[in-house]
Amino acid sequence: MQYLEFGIRCLIGTVLLAAAVGKAASGRSFAAFTSSLDDLGLVPPRAVRPVAVAVVAGEALVCLLLAAPWAGLPALGLTGAAVLLLAFATAIACAVARGTRAVCRCFGGASTGPLGVRHIVRNVLLAGLALAAAGTMPRPDIGSAQPAGLLVAALGGLLVGGCVVALDTIAGLFRPLGPVRTTGSRRPVRPGR
């Protein structure tokens, strides 16, 4: 069970680290996130920037707690991650219910897709995983973990975390392209000519 918990810590850490770094990577990325937060219409205009700073700081703090080697801090990090993710899911659900077409800037300024149900589901599932892992944190009486098992768990968490970060891009691969327009008919080219 400790390997699963460690893999989930790596998954959640990957997602929140990508989110924090993506938003704080440049002034332009942070401005895009702040603008998208304002577009949600859930925060008074004068509080948008402080809330944006708090979100990035919260994501970074959770990452530090998840990586902490001291007993108890990773469980606190998983619980904090669940709180953040459920708050994000609630905010997105409110915005979607009101018909807001705000762009997802969850991982910085590069995103272009509007917030939707998949973002709510993603955050709720991640919060559930975080809470489940927090409840199964290794106790001192459990034997020590094998380095190879931890490595496999970490790689699995990083891989799944990377897929979660790329969710909008992956979803975009399955969107219909729309009607194909042709400008004129061409005769098929036969092989050998």
N, C-alpha and C positions, 0 to 999 in steps of 0.2 A: 504494500500500500504506500510505503514511503516513496517509491519510485514514481507512482502516479501523482502523488502530491507534489513532488519535485518537478515533474513535467508540466503540471498545471501552473506552478509558480513561474516556470520559464515562459509558458504560453502567455499568461497574463502580463508578465514583465515585458515581454517582447512587444505586445500590443500597446501597453501604456508608455513604454519608452519611445516607440515609433510615433505615438501621438504627441508626447511632450516635445520631442526633438523636432518633429515636423512643424509644429506650431511655433516653436521658438527659434527655428533655424535662421530666420532672417526677419528684418522689419516687415518685409512684404508678406511673408507667411503669417506673422502674428497679426498684421493688419487685416489679412483675408479672414482669419479665424474670428477676430473681433467683429468684423463686418457681418459675418454669417451669424454670430451670436446676436447681434443687433437685429438682423433680419428675422430671427425667431419671434421677436416681440414679447419675450417672456421676462426681460430684464429692463428696468427703466434706463433710458439712454445714458444718464450720468453714471450708472453702475456697470455698464457694459465692460469697460476696460478693467476695472478692479476684479470683476467676475472672471474675465478671460485670464488675468494673471493668476487668480486663485485656482482655476482649472489646471493650468499648466504646472503650477507649483504642486498641486495635489497629485497629479499624475507622476511627477518626478519624485515626490516624497514616497509614494506607494512603491515605486521601482526600487528605491533605496531600502525600504523596509523588506521587500521581497528578497533582496540580495544579502540582507544582514545575516551574519553567521551566529548571532546570539539568539538563544532560545526565546521564543515568544514573539519576537519582532516580525518574522515572516507571517505568522498567523494574523498579527495585527495588520500587516500589509495586505493580506488576502481579504480581510474584513473591510479594510479601507477601499480596496479595489471594488468589492461588491457594492459598497455604498456609492462610490463614484459612478459605476456602470449603471446602477439602478436610477440614479439621478439623471444621467444622460438619457436613458431609455424613457423616463417620464417626460423630460423636456422635449424629446423628439416626438413622443406620442401626442403631447399637447399641440405641438406645432403642426403635425400631420393632420390631426383632427380639425384644426382651424383652417386647413387648406393652404398653409404657408408653403411656399416652394423654395425654402432656403436650401442652399447648397451645402453638402456635407463637407466640412473642413476639419473632420475628425483627425486627420493626419497631416494637416497643414494646408497650404494654399494650392496644392496641385490638383486636388479633387474638383470635379466639375458636376458630378451627379447630385440631384436633389435628395434630401433626406426622405426616407420612406420606411415601410414596414420592415424591410430586411435589416435596417440599422437598429430598430427596436429589438427585433428578435436576436440579433447578434449580441447586443449589450445584455439582454436578459439571460441568454445562455452563458455568456462569460461570467456574469454575476453569480449564476447558479454553480458554475464550476469553481469559482473562487470560494464560495461559502462551503461547498462540499470539501474542498481541499483544506480549508481552515479547520474544519471539524475532524480531519484525519491527520493532523500534524503529528509527526513522530514523537513518541514519549521517550523519556530517558531509558526506560526498561527495554526498549526495542533494540535489537542488535544493530551494529553499525552497518551502514550501506556499503555496497561494493562500488568502487569507482567506475567500473565498466557499466553497471546498471544506471548509475547517475548520469553518465555520459550519454547513454541511449535515451534516457528520459529527457535530458536537456535538449538533445538534437530533435527529438519528437516535438517537444514544446516549442522550440524555435521554428520548426517547419510549419506546424499548425498556426503559430502566431503570425508568421509571414503570410500565410494564406488568408488569415483574418484581416490583416492590414491591406491586402490586395483584393478584398472582397468586391469593391466597386469595379475594379478593372476586370476581375473574373466574370462578374455579372454582365458587364458590357460585352463580353465575348458571345453571349447568348441572346442579345437583343436582336430583333429583326432589323435588317438594314433598310427596309422599305422597298418600294417598287424600283426595278432596274429600268433605266431609260436608255434607249438606244438612239443614236443619231442617224442611223441609216443601216440598210441591210448590207451585209458583206457576204460574199460567197465563201463557203468554207474552203479552207486550204487543204488540198489532198497531200498526204505524205508522199514523198518522193518527187515532188515537182519543184 
